[in-house]
Amino acid sequence: MNDQWWVDVRQRVEAAGAGPAGSKVFGALGHKWVMEDPLTQGELAELEAQIGVRLPEEYRAFLLHVGAGGAGPAYGLFPVRRVQGRWRWEGDGADLADLSRLAEPFPDQGPDPELLNDVLAQRPEEEDFDDIEDFDDAIEAWDERWEAVMFAPERTAGAIVISHLGCAQREWLIISGSHRGTIWSDCRVDDVDLAPLLDDDGTSVRFARWYTDWLEKAERTALSIP
């Protein structure tokens, strides 16, 4: 994958946004087809110096040649911006990523399956309680235990949130470790652990494929004649 991959992508996004059915593309009401300006080489260097790690190559090239965020999969690609002298990603759930841990490898394995099964087995059921307030207290306590396992900070070290799918479901870009450059689905709100997005052949989806697959589908909708 080289920089030429991105040569006309920004123009294609703008053309899709101006298409006769651009508003019908899922998420368009969120990102409004707005694309942030690309980063300069100096800005990218400053960003990487702050987070202490080089970003995955496909994503770096996108930031330099297409834009720092905006129109993209679901409700858009979270933009990276300098705010009060510090770089950060902005979007619904972007703060779930710990920017001080991006140089740490993203873990190869999730929580212990036996531990997850044990916690799930202990989930309170409303019919087991005579008083709804007692059930509310029990489910609140259980939620805290569940979140301590599923949302442990080390679970997403080395990764950033880059897109919001709605209903608290998100997608992450892995920055460091053996999964560097791949996209992972986050449906933990529905009690489903983080999982890599996979092609039909089982290959992990990387950033360029993730973005351009979206663009091709968006073009088919946006440029169709009503």
N, C-alpha and C positions, 0 to 999 in steps of 0.2 A: 504494500500500500504506500503510494507516494503522494506528494502534494497535488499532483495533477488530478487526482481523484475528485478534488473539491472545486476545480476551476469554475464550473458553471452552476454549482449547487445553490448559491445565494440567488442568482437570477431565476433559477427554476422555482425556488420558494416564492419569490416575489410574483412570478407569473401565475403560480397556483393561487396565491392570495387574491389576485386580481381576476381570477377566472369566474365564469358565470355561476358556478356552484361552490365557490370558495367557502362560503359561510356554512355549507352543509358538512364539511369535514369535521369529524369528531374532535372536540377540543378547540376549534377555531374561535369560539366565543371567549375562550380563556386567553390564548396567546395573540389573537387578533392579527395574525400573520406579521406581527412586528418582529424584526430581526435586529438585535444589538449590533453595534459596530464591531469589527474584528479587533482583537488585541494587537498591539504593536509588539515587536520582538522585545523591546525594553519592558513593557508591561508584563509579558509572559515570564520573562526572567525574574522580575520582581515578585510575581505570584509564586513561582516555584521556589524562590529563595525563602519566602515566608513560610510555605508549608513543608519545606525541607525535602522535597522529592520531585523528580521529573514526572510530569504527567504522561499518560500513555500516548504513543506517537499519533494515532489516528485522531484522538481528541485534541492534541496540541495543534495539529494541522488544521482542524476545524476552527479552533479559536483564532488562528492566524489568518485563515483564508475565507471563512464564511461569516462567523460572528461569535460573540461572547455568550450567546444564548438567544432565546426567543422562540419563534415558530419551530415546532418539532413534534415528536410523538406525544400523544394524549394532550394534556393541557400546556405543552410546550417544554422546551429544554431550559432548565433553570439557568439564568444568567449568572456569570461571575463578575463581581463589581468591586471596585475599591471604595470603601465607605469609611470616612474619617481616617484615611491613611492605611487601612487594613483591607485585605482582599477577603471576600466571602461569597459563597453561593447563596442566592436568594430564591425562595419558593416555599410552597406549603410542605413543610417537613425537612427543609434543607438543614435546619439546625439539629437534626438527629445525627448528623455527621460531626465527629470530633476532628476539627482541622489540625489539632496538635498531634494527632496520631496517624496522619496519612502516610508517613514513611514506614509505619509498622505493617507487616504482611497481613493481608486479609486472611482470616482463619480458613484452613482447608476443610474443617469439619464444624458442624453446628453443635448445639447442646446434646448431651448424652440422651439417646432415644429412650432409655429406661427411665431417666429422670423426667423427661417430657410425658411419657405415658403415666408415670406415677402422679404427676401434678394434674394431668387431665382426668385421671380416675377419681381424684378427690374434689372435682368441681362440684359445688353445691347445686342441688336441684330444688326448684321452688316448691314442688309438691312434698318435699320432706320437711317443710317448715309450716307450723301453725300460724305464725306471725310474720307478715311480710317484712316488717322491720328487721326481724332476726335474719331473714333470708338476705336482705340488702346488706346487712353487716357482714354476713358470711361470704357473699359474693365479692364484696369490696376487699376483704382480706385475701380471698383467693386470687383476685385480679392482681394484687400487689405481688403475690408469690409468682404468678405466671409471668408477669412483666419483668420480674427480677431475673428470670431465666431467659426469656425470649428477647428482651431488650437490654441485656447486659452490654455495657459499653464496648467490651472487647469483641463482641459479636460482629461489629461493623468497623473495627479498626481498619485503616487502609482503604476506605471507600467513601464516596460522596453520593448524596441523593441528587439525581439529575432530572427526575420527572415525576409528576403526580398524576395518577390515573383516576382519581376520585375515590370517595369512600375510604380515605386513609390508606389506599394502596399506592405504592410507589415503586420506582426503579432506581437501582444504584449502579454506578460505574466503579469498578474496582481499580484502584490506583496502584496498589503494591501487593506483592506476593505472587504465588503461582497462577492466580486467576486474573492478573493485571490486564486491563483493557477489555474485560468482558462485562456484560450487563446482567444484573441479577434482579429478580422479581421479589418484592417485599409485600406479602399478604399476611403479615403477622397479626394484623387487626382481626383476621378471620381464623386465627389459631393455626396458620400454616407457616412453616419456617421459610426463611430466605432460600431461594433456589435459582440456579442459573437459567437464563433464557437459552433454549436450544433450537438449532435448525432441525429439519426433518430427519437428518442423518445422525442427530445426537451431538453435533458439534456446537460448542458454546458460541453464542452470538456476541460479536465484538462491536465496538461503537459505530464504525463506519457502516456495517451491515444494518445495524439497528436503525440508524438515522435514514439511510437511503432507502431501505425497505418502506419506512413510513412515507417518505417523499413520493415514491413511485405510486403507492396506494392513494395518497392525498391528491396527486395529479390526476389520477383516473376519475376521482370524484369531482374535484374542483373544476376541471377543464371540460367536463361533460356538458352537453347541451341540454338544458331542462326541457 
